[in-house]
Amino acid sequence: MKILSKKRIASFIGALIGGIAGYLYYYFIGCSTGSCAITSHPFNSIIYGAIMGYLLVSVFEKK
């Protein structure tokens, strides 16, 4: 049993890129009022981006 299979590496890379994209969204666009649930704090944006990146990669994985 391989711990780092291609499927897990692709999912990890997708989550990593999504997290970076989430932070960049927070930094450049963000929320000017501070009342936005996702974009008011960088941690929330990173987690949301990572989850979306993971889900996006998992849609295209072969079963």
NUKOL-746169 format. One record per residue (C-alpha): residue number from 1; residue in three letters; x, y, z. Coordinates in steps of 0.001 Angstrom, whole numbers, always signed. Layout:
REM residues N
+------+------+---------+---------+---------+
: resi : resn :    east :   north :      up :
+------+------+---------+---------+---------+
:  NUM :  Ala :       X :       Y :       Z :
...
+------+------+---------+---------+---------+
This chain:
REM residues 63
+------+------+---------+---------+---------+
: resi : resn :    east :   north :      up :
+------+------+---------+---------+---------+
:    1 :  Met :      +0 :      +0 :      +0 :
:    2 :  Lys :   +1473 :   +3275 :   -1101 :
:    3 :  Ile :    +990 :   +6176 :   +1258 :
:    4 :  Leu :   +1487 :   +8837 :   -1402 :
:    5 :  Ser :    -460 :   +7645 :   -4387 :
:    6 :  Lys :   -1030 :   +9815 :   -7454 :
:    7 :  Lys :   -4602 :  +10400 :   -6319 :
:    8 :  Arg :   -3516 :  +11769 :   -2933 :
:    9 :  Ile :    -762 :  +13905 :   -4421 :
:   10 :  Ala :   -3201 :  +15442 :   -6913 :
:   11 :  Ser :   -5696 :  +16136 :   -4129 :
:   12 :  Phe :   -2996 :  +17716 :   -1968 :
:   13 :  Ile :   -1793 :  +19921 :   -4820 :
:   14 :  Gly :   -5376 :  +20968 :   -5566 :
:   15 :  Ala :   -5940 :  +21900 :   -1922 :
:   16 :  Leu :   -2625 :  +23775 :   -1797 :
:   17 :  Ile :   -3379 :  +25791 :   -4936 :
:   18 :  Gly :   -6905 :  +26445 :   -3670 :
:   19 :  Gly :   -5556 :  +27713 :    -358 :
:   20 :  Ile :   -3160 :  +30053 :   -2129 :
:   21 :  Ala :   -5975 :  +31264 :   -4375 :
:   22 :  Gly :   -8163 :  +31820 :   -1301 :
:   23 :  Tyr :   -5501 :  +33948 :    +349 :
:   24 :  Leu :   -4921 :  +35936 :   -2837 :
:   25 :  Tyr :   -8655 :  +36548 :   -3079 :
:   26 :  Tyr :   -8667 :  +37802 :    +518 :
:   27 :  Tyr :   -5615 :  +40007 :     -56 :
:   28 :  Phe :   -6589 :  +41619 :   -3356 :
:   29 :  Ile :  -10407 :  +41616 :   -3224 :
:   30 :  Gly :  -11438 :  +40743 :    +325 :
:   31 :  Cys :  -14228 :  +42405 :   +2229 :
:   32 :  Ser :  -14072 :  +46120 :   +2891 :
:   33 :  Thr :  -16702 :  +46124 :   +5655 :
:   34 :  Gly :  -15455 :  +43102 :   +7620 :
:   35 :  Ser :  -18901 :  +41524 :   +7737 :
:   36 :  Cys :  -18304 :  +38889 :   +5042 :
:   37 :  Ala :  -18192 :  +35392 :   +6511 :
:   38 :  Ile :  -15529 :  +33941 :   +4229 :
:   39 :  Thr :  -13426 :  +36872 :   +3073 :
:   40 :  Ser :  -13230 :  +38916 :   +6282 :
:   41 :  His :  -10339 :  +36829 :   +7707 :
:   42 :  Pro :   -7435 :  +35255 :   +5805 :
:   43 :  Phe :   -7769 :  +31932 :   +7636 :
:   44 :  Asn :  -11379 :  +31529 :   +6487 :
:   45 :  Ser :  -10423 :  +32352 :   +2898 :
:   46 :  Ile :   -7533 :  +29878 :   +2921 :
:   47 :  Ile :   -9654 :  +27039 :   +4324 :
:   48 :  Tyr :  -12500 :  +27734 :   +1905 :
:   49 :  Gly :  -10086 :  +27895 :   -1045 :
:   50 :  Ala :   -8374 :  +24670 :      +2 :
:   51 :  Ile :  -11688 :  +22832 :    +246 :
:   52 :  Met :  -12798 :  +24143 :   -3148 :
:   53 :  Gly :   -9437 :  +23200 :   -4704 :
:   54 :  Tyr :   -9673 :  +19697 :   -3274 :
:   55 :  Leu :  -13225 :  +19256 :   -4528 :
:   56 :  Leu :  -12349 :  +20589 :   -7969 :
:   57 :  Val :   -9498 :  +18095 :   -8356 :
:   58 :  Ser :  -11606 :  +15223 :   -7038 :
:   59 :  Val :  -14260 :  +15853 :   -9704 :
:   60 :  Phe :  -11731 :  +15027 :  -12438 :
:   61 :  Glu :  -10174 :  +11943 :  -10788 :
:   62 :  Lys :  -10648 :   +8575 :  -12430 :
:   63 :  Lys :  -12413 :   +6004 :  -10304 :
+------+------+---------+---------+---------+
